[in-house]
Amino acid sequence: MKSNFSKVSKSSPFPLGIYYKDKSVCNGWYNQNYSPASALIEVGGTANTLAESNRMMDILAQVINQIRLSGK
């Protein structure tokens, strides 16, 4: 999945990029750790407008759909 988002990050102008958290950054333990097929995805923040977050959600939906259709 990380490689799919890397491709999107290169082709789309995200001001702050896409960041991945794991235990090396913080304790890294969230609900997604209870299942190997789950993920926590956060979009936007205090530095983003609602319009920016909505555009990101459109792109994110396309990436998730590509992953779903590829069967990975």
Backbone torsions as a table, in degrees:
resi	resn	phi	psi	omega
1	MET	NA	-38.0	-178.7
2	LYS	-58.7	-37.8	179.9
3	SER	-67.0	-34.7	177.1
4	ASN	-63.0	-43.1	179.9
5	PHE	-71.6	-29.4	176.3
6	SER	-64.2	-40.2	177.5
7	LYS	-62.4	-43.5	-179.9
8	VAL	-65.4	-41.9	-178.9
9	SER	-60.0	-36.8	-179.8
10	LYS	-73.4	-31.5	-175.6
11	SER	-93.4	-11.1	-178.2
12	SER	-123.1	140.1	-176.8
13	PRO	-82.7	84.7	176.0
14	PHE	-90.1	122.6	-176.4
15	PRO	-58.3	-38.9	-176.3
16	LEU	-109.8	-0.3	178.0
17	GLY	79.0	-170.4	179.1
18	ILE	-115.8	128.6	-177.5
19	TYR	-115.2	144.4	178.3
20	TYR	-115.1	130.6	178.5
21	LYS	-106.1	140.8	171.2
22	ASP	-144.1	-171.1	-175.2
23	LYS	-65.6	-17.7	179.1
24	SER	-74.4	-21.6	-179.1
25	VAL	-88.1	-43.6	178.5
26	CYS	-152.8	-162.3	-179.5
27	ASN	-65.9	-22.5	171.4
28	GLY	61.0	18.8	-177.7
29	TRP	-107.1	111.4	179.4
30	TYR	-130.5	-178.3	-178.4
31	ASN	-60.0	-25.9	-179.3
32	GLN	-65.0	-16.3	179.1
33	ASN	-74.9	-10.6	-179.6
34	TYR	-82.7	-9.7	178.8
35	SER	-145.1	136.5	-179.4
36	PRO	-70.9	-11.6	-177.0
37	ALA	-110.9	26.6	-179.7
38	SER	-121.6	162.6	-179.9
39	ALA	-149.0	151.5	173.4
40	LEU	-106.5	120.9	-179.0
41	ILE	-122.4	121.3	177.6
42	GLU	-112.7	134.5	-177.9
43	VAL	-122.8	132.4	176.6
44	GLY	80.2	174.8	179.8
45	GLY	-172.5	-167.4	-176.7
46	THR	-67.2	-20.5	-179.4
47	ALA	-90.8	-1.9	-177.5
48	ASN	-106.7	148.7	171.4
49	THR	-85.1	165.4	176.9
50	LEU	-62.0	-38.4	179.1
51	ALA	-62.1	-41.4	177.7
52	GLU	-63.5	-42.8	179.2
53	SER	-64.7	-40.0	178.8
54	ASN	-65.3	-39.5	176.7
55	ARG	-63.0	-40.9	178.4
56	MET	-63.3	-38.5	179.2
57	MET	-63.3	-37.8	176.8
58	ASP	-61.9	-45.3	179.5
59	ILE	-65.9	-43.4	179.3
60	LEU	-60.8	-41.6	178.6
61	ALA	-61.8	-39.1	178.3
62	GLN	-64.8	-42.2	-179.9
63	VAL	-65.5	-45.2	179.2
64	ILE	-62.2	-39.1	178.3
65	ASN	-65.9	-39.0	176.9
66	GLN	-62.1	-42.0	178.6
67	ILE	-64.2	-44.2	-179.4
68	ARG	-61.8	-44.8	-178.7
69	LEU	-70.2	-27.1	179.9
70	SER	-77.7	-14.5	178.2
71	GLY	79.9	13.1	-179.5
72	LYS	-89.0	NA	NA
